[in-house]
Amino acid sequence: MTRPTVLLLASLLSVIPGSAVARGPRVFKVCNRRAGPCGPGGGIRSVSSALKRAKPGDWVLISPCPADASLQDLTARNGIEVFKASSVSIENLTVCNYLANYGDGGNEIWWNGGDGSGTIGMGSYSGAFLTATSMFYQAPDAPMAMYGLFVSNARGPGSITDSYASNMGDSDFYVGACPDCNAVLSRVHAQNSSLGYSGTNAGGHLILEDSEWDQNKAGIVPSSLNNDDAPPPQNGQCPGGTGSCTIFRRNHVHDNNNPNVPAAGISGEAPVGTGIEIVGGMFDTIEDNVVENQGAWGIVTHDFPDTETPPPIAHCEGGIQSGPVCLFEAKGNVTTGNLLQNNGFFGNPTNGDLANESSSTPRNCFYGNMDPGGLTSEPPMIETVDGPPCDQMGVGSGSLAAQLVCASGIGPCPPGSSYPQPTQVQMLPLAPQTPMPDPCAGVPKNRWCPYTGPHS
């Protein structure tokens, strides 16, 4: 059984569903001579031409060449979209400046299993050594890049590693619309976006680990929404079991206090200064992270009243329907073993290391967390009042709800409260990223990758 792998050298891409093949894999080389010199033997002029010829098991290589930084127009486009094609690998690629316009486009790299369908339409996928960014921003109502690395409606197994994204109106990394995502994000870095990670209605087997999230408006934000990422809710329970399989662990979450990021839609309403925010999600585990320098809250859990008009595929599953509002309770989330420090310096009531708004059952449970300067929380003494036993009703905090509304900018602030407001959006320059150690490893012998022996 062979799996398709599409590798793009220095710039890289891949797209082909996998199946058994009798012949050996072929290699298609892509080189745009107008952008720079080609490698030995030349190549096909466009990626699309190579992909039309490729079959399962084949490779597509893109020659290193200078990027064309000119913005031709503001037409809505996606950079690379893998549409309902399982077993597609994308590696060693930089994609930038693909913009959304009126809800279309704006995804730099997208594994799309059927966005807006309410069903799973794709299996396995992988991405490594990828960079997604944008250098274009004009105005809040103008076209902008929305998602860096985006996965929707996929059952996995999926893996995204050693990758970077920045300057997105929604989120740098997104996994959504998968009740059992069977996905791992590891060693990624997210900066200067509304959200570092967004995970709408994404649960089951899902891990974010060993990654860095900084300079965003908010860092890691899983959420339940009654929208086209159906079905809700965001549920971290192990399928068929009672434990938690959605885990956020060993991440460095810091300095997400930036109001001057590209912002669009509901993600643009994230509460500025928040490290990890559970928005109406349930049964997630937040463990062994370092969360520091967050002006509002280090880690916060809260219910979410979704007031949007849902599409026909969304029916408030897992929520409580009350008139036009679908209320998603945050419940059963466990926050443990985290190191927190220098959080809450905006100085508003409830700001601090840990916070829980919900009084749900089972409670959002906090224990074993540490701040060298003394743990701060809302409600006070959170590890006592909202600690073990974790199957009890939560205490919650009404004053925290008012502060979350204030920090999000969606309602009036309590007297004396204030949070940083946007002034001028600043796009973060793209810094050099760690290159793929050996982009020719595993590639069938060809004139661009002539050596197929062992690699040390």
N, C-alpha and C positions, 0 to 999 in steps of 0.2 A: 504494500500500500504506500503510495507516495503522496506527500503533501506538497501543495504549491508553495513556492517561496519566491517572492519578487523582491529582488535586492536592487537598490539604486546606490551606486557608488558616489560618495561625497554629497550628491543629492540622490535620494533613493525612494523607490515606490514599489508596491506590489499589489496585484489583484488577480486572483484566479481561484475558482472553487476546486476542491481536491477530489480526486477519484483514482481508482487503480488505472495505471497505464502500462502498456507493454513496452513501448519505445522508451528510450532514454530521454532525459530532460533536454530541452533546447535552451539556448541563451540568445536573447534579443538585446542588442546594444543600441542605446538611444543617444544621439549627439546632435545638438543644434549648432551647426558650424558658424551661424551668425553670432552666437553668443561667446564662442571661444574655440580653441583647437580641440579636435577629437583625438581619442586614443588610437592606438594601432588598429588599422583595418576599417576605420570609419564606423558608421552605424546608421540606424533608422533616424529620420529627422524628428519624429514626434512620439511622445509616450503613447498617445491614443492609437497610433498606427501599430505600435508594438503589441499593445494589449489586444487589439483585434485579431492578431495572428497567434497569440499565445494560447496554449492549451494547458490543462491541469498538469502540474509538475514542472512547467517551464519557469525560467527566470527572465526578468527584465532588468537590465543594468543601465543606469544613466551616468554618462561621463561627467566628471567634475567640470564645471564651467562657471564663469562669472554670472552672478544674478543680475537680472534686468530690474532695476529699482524703480523704473518709471511707472506711474499709475496711468493706465490708458483711459479708463473711464470708471464710472461708479455702478456699472451693471452688477446685479446680484449674482454671485458665483460661489461655488464650493471649490476648495483646492483639489483634494482627492476624496472621492466618495466611493466606498466599497458597498454596493447595493445588493443586499441579500445573497452575498457570495461568501460561503464559509471557508475557513482554512486559508485566509489571506494574511500574509506577513508584510509589513512595511518597515523598512529599516534605513537608518543613516540618511535622513532626508530633512531638509528645511523647507517649510511652506510659509508664505506670508502674504498679507494684504488682500486676502479674499474677503469681500465685504457682503454684508446683508443689506437688503433693501425691502422694506415693507414685509418683513417676515421671511423672505426667501434668501438662501445663500448664507455666507458668512462663516461657514465651517471650514477650518483649514484642513483637517484630516478627519474623515467621518466613516466609521463602520456603521452602516445603516441597515438594520434588520427590518425596517418597515415603520418609519417614524409616523406617529399619529394613527397607527392602525389598531392599537390595543392588543396586538398579538406579537409573538416571537417569530422572527423570520430569518434568523441567521444563527449559525453555530460558532465554531471556534474562530479566533483571530489573535494576532499578536502585533505589537509595535515596539521598537527599540531604537534608541539613539535618534529620536525625532525632536525637531524644534518647530514650534508654531508661534508666530507672532504677527504683529501688524505695526507699521510705522505711520498709518494714516488715521487721523481723527479730525473731524471738521466741526461737528456740533451734535448735541444730544439727539436731535431728530434727523440727522444725516446718516447715510450708510456707514457702517463700521463693522469690523471683525467681531464675531460673537463668541465662537468656541474654538479653542485650540485643538485638543484631541477629544473627539466626541464619539461615544458609543451608545447606540440606542437599540432596543428591541432585540438583544442578542442573548442566547442561552450560554455562550461560552463553550469550553473553557477559554478565557481571554486573559491576556497578559500585556501590560504596558510598562516598560522599564526604561531607566536611564534616559529620560526625556524631559524637555523643558517647554514651557508655554508662558506667554505674557501678553498684556495689552488687549484683553478681550472684554467686550461689553457684557457678556454673561459670565463665562467661566473658562479658566485655563484647561481644566480636565473635567469631563462629564461622563458619567455612566448612569443611564436611566432607563425606565420602562422595562425593567426586568425583575420580576418577583424573586427569582433565584438566578442572580447574575453570573455566578461561577467565574469571578474575575479577580485579578490581583493587579494593583498599581504599586510599583516599588521603585525606589530611587528616582523619583521625579521631582521637579522643582517648578513651583508656580508663583508668578509675580505680577503685580500691577494690573489686576483685573477686579471686576466686581466681586467675584468669588474665585478662590483658588481651585476648589473642588465643588462641584454641584452634583448631587445624586438624587434626582426626583424619582420617587417610587422604585428605588433600587435597593434590593435586599438579598436575603438568603446568603449564599456563599459569596462574600465580597470583602476584600481586604485592601486597605490603604496602609502602607508601611514604609518605614525607613526613608521618608521623603521630607522635603522642606517647602514651607508655605509662608510667604512673607510679602509685605508691601502691597497686599490686596486690601479691599475694603473689609472683607471677612475671609477667613482662611478655609476651613473645611465645613461644608454645609449640606448634609443630607436632609431631604425634605419629603413630606407627603403633600401632594397637590391633586385636586380633582380636575385634571386637565388632559391633554392629548397624550401624555406619557402614562396612560392607563395600563393596567389597573392600579389604583392606590391600595393600601398605603405604602410608605417606606417602612418595611418590616424586616428587621435583622434576625428573626428567628430562623433556626435551622429547619429546612423543610421536613415536615413529618416528625419534628422533635420539639423539645422545650428549651434547648439551649440557644445561645446567641452565636450566629455564624457571620454577622457583619461586624468587622473589627477594624478599629483605627488605632494603630499601635506603632510605637517607636518613631513617631514623627517629630520634627522640630517645627513648631508653629509659633511664629513671632512677628511682631511689628506689622500686623494687619490693621493699620489705623488710617488708611489712605482714602480720603474722600475724592481725590482728584484722579480717579481712574475712569476709563470708558464705562458707561453704565446704560443699561437698557432693560425695560420690563421689570418683572418682579425681582430679578437678581439685583437690579440697581437700587432696590429698597432694603438691601441687607443692612443690619445695624452696624455702623462703622465702629471699628475697634474691637471686633469679636474674633477670637481664635478658632474655636470649634463651636458650632451652633447646630443643635438638633431641632429641626422645625417640624413639629408634629410627627416625628419618627418614633419608632418603637423597637425595643429589644436589641439595640446596638450596644457594643462594648467599646469604651474609650479607655485604653490602658497604655501605661509606660511611655507616654509622650512627654516632651518638654514643651511647655506652653509659657511664653514670657513676653513681656513688653506689649501687652494688649491693653489699650486705654480704657475699654469698657469692661469686657468680660473675657476671662481666659477660656472657660468652657461653660456654655449655657444650654439648658433644655427648656422647651416651652411648647405649649399647645399652639395650633395654628387654625384660625377661622378663615377658610378659603371662601372668598366672596365672588370669585370669577364665575361667569356663565360657562358651564361645562359643555364640551362637545358631546355628541350623541354617544360616544364610546365610554364616557366616564359617568359613574353612578354612585359616587361617594362611598365606594367599597372601603371598609375599615374605618369610616368616619361616622359622624352623627349629623344627619340632615335636620336642619331647623330652618324652615322657610328657604330662602335663597342661599343660606350659609351651610357649608360642609365643614364641621369642626373635626379636626384631627387631634387627638390627644397624644401628647408625648408620654410614653409610659414604658416601664420595664427596662429603661436604658441604664447601664452600669458604667460608672466613671471611677476608675481605680488605678492606683499606682503611678499617677502622673506627678511630675515635678513642675510646679508653677511658681513664677516669681515676677515681681514688678508688673502686676496686672491691676487695672482699675484706676490708673492715674488721671483719667478724665475727672474723677472726683465727684461724680453724680451719685445719688443714693442708689444702692444695689450694685454698683460697679465693684469688681474684685476678681478673685481667682475663679470661684465656682458659683453658679446660680441655677436655680430651678423655679420656674413659674408654675408648673403643673401640680395639681393635687390628685392626680390620677392613681388608679390601682391596677397593677402593682406600681409602686412608686419608682421614680427615677432615683437610683440608689448610688450614694457617694461614700467611698471608704478608701483608706490607705493612700490618700493623696498628701502631698507635702509642699509647703512653701517655707524656705529657710527663714524668712522673716515673719512667719506666722500666717496660717491659712485665713484668707478673707472670703466671705460667702454671703449669699442671699438665698434663703433665709439664714440668719446667723447660726453658727454651729451646725452647718449643713450635714456633717458626717454623723451627728447625733440625731437630729430631727428627721433627716432624709437618708439615714444610713440603714444598715441591716437591723432587723430582718427585712429583706428587700421585697417581700410579697405583701407588705402592708400598704395602706393608703398614704399618699404623699402629703406633705405639708403645704408646699407651694408658696407663692408670693404674689399678691395683687399689685403691690407697688412695683415689682419687676416688670409686670405687663405694661404699665404706663411708661417705664423707662425704655422698653424695647420699641414701643411706638414712637417715642421721641427720637431715639437713635436711628430709626429707619427713615424718619422724615415723612411719615405717612399720616401724622396727626399732631395735635398740639402737645407741647412739652409741659410737664409739671413745673410750677413756679420755681425758678432758680436753677433749672436743669438746662444743660446745653451740650451739644456734641459738635465736632468739626464739620463744617459745611463745605461743599464743593466750591472752588473758585475758578481755577483754570486746569483742565485736564492736561496731564503731562505723560507723554509716551516714553516708556523706559527703553533706552538704547539696548540693542541686542549685544550681549557680551559673548565672547568665544565659549563654546561648549565642549565638553569632553568628547573627543572623536571616537567612533567605533574602532576597537582595537585592530580588527582584521576583517575589513568588509568583504574580502574575497573568500573567507573561510566557508567551505561547503559549496561554493559555486562551481559548476562543471567547468572544466578547463576551456579557456578561450583566450583570445589575444589580449584582452584587458586583464584577465586573471589567469596567467599562464601556469602558475604553480599550484599543484593540487596535492602536494605531499603534506606531512605533518607540520603543525604550527606550534611553536613553543609559547 
